[in-house]
C-alpha cells in the first residue's frame, strides 16, 4: 500500500509504504545508516539478519518513506498490550530519515 504524503508541501513527492521481505535490502541499508548515526559501527550482515527475521516473524511493522522512488527513511513500530486498556498499543522504536540534499530550485 502506497500512501501519498504531502503534509502541506507543494510537491507531494514522498510516498509511504509498509515494508515486506521484498524491501529487506533497502530497509537494511537505511537501518545500517541509522545505527551509524547513533554512534555504532556498521554491520550490514547483522542488520540484514535482524531486518529479515523481523519482517518474517512480523513482530514489528516497518514503514518506508520514498522520494522519487528512492528509499529515504523508515519508522519501526512494535505492538504491546496495555494491561489497563486491554487493547494493543503501537509504539515507535526506531525512526530515521537520511540526509537528502535539497535542490536550490525546490520550493
Phi, psi and omega in degrees: 000125176258135180239112175293141185226104182261327180045042176084002180281153180284340181234097182283070184266006180257130178242143179247134181217138175289132182286145173234181177302334178295339181261005188305317182293315180296318178296319181299317179296317177295317182295323178295320176297320179300312182290330176293320178294337178274006176091007180265160179280143178301136177209071186302319178300318179292320178296315179304315180297315180299312182293314181298316179297315180299318179290324180293316182277346182056037177277354173212172173239139177238128175248135182251148174253134179238137173237122183052042178069011176251134179291128182238353181183173178205162170225136178243128180238149179236150178265136175227149180256124180279122182295318183278328179275342180053043177207159180289146177233129177263133178232150180279126175257315185225140179215129182211135171229121182286157180290123179241125179293133180271133179292141178295343180267354183290146178269000000 
